[in-house]
Amino acid sequence: MDTHDVSNDPTIAQLIRKQQQTLLDAQFRAGQRPSPKNDRAATILEFQFKVMMTNEAIANGSYNRHMGYSFVPPPYPPCVQPLCDLSKIMIDDLRLETHHRGTYLILRSVTAQSRMTAVMSIVEDENGDVLLLQLYHQDGAEGEASEDILVEGRALIVKEPYLKSTANDGYGLRVDHPGDIIFLPAGDPRIPGCWKQELQTDSAMAWKAKGNDFFNESKFRSAIECYTQALGCSPTPEEAHTIKLNRSLAFLKMEQFDAALADIESTPTTPNPSEKALFRKAQALYGLRRFRECCEVLKVLRMEYPQNTTAKVELNRAIRRLAEETTGKYQFKGLHAEAAKLRPPHLDHATYIGPVTVKATESRGRGLFTSQAVKAGDLLLCEKAFAHAFVDEDGSPSSDKNTMLLDVGGKTAVMGGQPKLIDMIVQKLYRNPSLASSITDLYHGSYEPVDASHVDGTPAVDTFLVRRIVALNCFGCPLSSRVGMHRKRGKSVDGRIQKGAENDFFHSCGIWSMASYINHSCYSNARRSFIGDMMIVRATGDLAADTEVTFWYHAPDLNGYVERQKKFRHWGFMCDCAICQDDNESGESLLAKRRSLRDSLEKRVRIFEQKGTGAARVEALLAALADTYRRPAHEVPRQAIWDLQAAFARALLLQRQPVEAVQQLLKALASLGYEIEGGNLPRVASEALVVRRWGLMSDNVADCWLYLRDAYRTVAPDLAERAEGYARISYRIVYGEDETFEEFSNL
């Protein structure tokens, strides 16, 4: 939704076809023994040379990634067999384009790693045979790439290895699922004897000290391994308590909140729990968004250790999150300030789920429904992203907006942050399996996930399931929906309401789990907006209880039924809303006539804006354009009319014809399906301006109401305040909040 889909670009389509042929060619070699066999010295030297050249280019600033490609291979499930049920094989047993089910390899890295789309290294087996190892989806939170994963000399197990052809007739092991790798710590009995090294450290406290050294170097993975080794060296209860507290802190640094919580809760309970244990438990609960429990722990911490001033700060922070979660009250100006300052713009705020609930629909799977009656502008939800991949639109060659995710099987290509987003979700699920249902319960089409959540004590995260869920549930998003508002209005030097603003695409993207249950309708009854990684959804009209909430996945345009339906093939549905039904029933000849009349009207409005002449011709074209609609506007919004009618009205207002401007502005709103009483001129005494029915909420409806306000100030001053009130509601719906409305309304 609103992502930069380039699947139909001829150059990209050709690239997809080329990659499809490459995959077909590779399949002809399926089951064959790799030939020629890798020369050990040459393979290592070539890899090291490439790594050196890349690192030098990055260091001196000459590395220029004009375009990065992330190819999605044919999907395959993760290994769901425990290691004890697998048989050991060697590199020489591997066959090309084959998933070696029921087997495993023990390997050792013989080079430093290279980190590009994947983490890569040359690895060997016990026989000294070597090949390339590629580990995908290894990076989670921002900035984690600083610590090497495949350290030279590192032993590991690859479960059910997949040998894949690579460029230039090469080959290598590809591992997509994080659970298919087992990293072996020093001294692990599974490490072959020929690789074993005498451990210089064999006591719990020595391992702890080594872990502390790694922690101080921000090498948290290595620190966790050392603390785990320490726990295996028969520490005393007091030592074990300290080691687990240390490991819990390293887990927190790696955002492994489940593991941190488990370490803390496994320590012996005492009448006076440790200050560190309480504080770290609170941190883990906060990271898991369990704010109520977090508050309770921090209250105990404050009671037991009143001198801890940090605990007071953290308690106040958790209380604010809990208040947001339960009341839906946010300081939106503060959110804007945070989003403008932070990079990435990941805001420290809670999710509020308002009067909505997930239920089964009659024909569209699950959907989101109102649990009580709501009014236009009411907050339905304000949701923090489960994961959010920010792409800086600075145009630099290294920006992720120059990264393309190519799904050859699905014949799709998307520019922007989706590859990063998939990595983030995979790692978040792998590190915090308690959160898995937030993602795995989302719609994933016909993809069949494995029937296992854990194998060998680790989460069985299916990256292809995640990829499918992202493809079907991902939202493209701006830094803020309000960011482009001044730019859009700035373009409109002659007062024209800009058309097409709703069709922007974005390279930043994220997953908002609750919002993902909202189904599409071109004639929607809700709008989404963004501030950083927060999505705000508000009702665009008055909705009764048990009404399905809908918003558009792609904004309705004037390109006709067939072109519009093409946009929804990705999700496997055809939109049957009133707008689409009317376009389909109208036929192409009538739609072509409508487009032609609109083109003529657009030219005439421009002439009127510039010269102030031709009003009668504009009105005649407006009437002719209205005649191309067969159903009333409250049933089918007249998108081809409304914006030009509003632009005409704005021009009338600038030419000091406020009465005529009011007439045209009310008609413009009526074209979107609004039913308004009490606004017409001449006035009926004491009749109030009231919206009896809200129509389609296009981007610039708030402008339309502000033009009405300005006109009423001249001819019906008592209506100006009501018009501004409706402008405020419209602004709140489109931009998510109205705390910044004044600066908008005064432009």
Order of alpha helices (4+ residues) and beta strands (2+ residues): beta-alpha-alpha-beta-beta-beta-beta-beta-beta-beta-beta-beta-beta-beta-alpha-alpha-alpha-alpha-alpha-alpha-alpha-alpha-beta-beta-beta-beta-beta-beta-beta-alpha-alpha-beta-beta-alpha-beta-alpha-beta-beta-beta-beta-beta-alpha-alpha-alpha-alpha-alpha-beta-beta-alpha-alpha-alpha
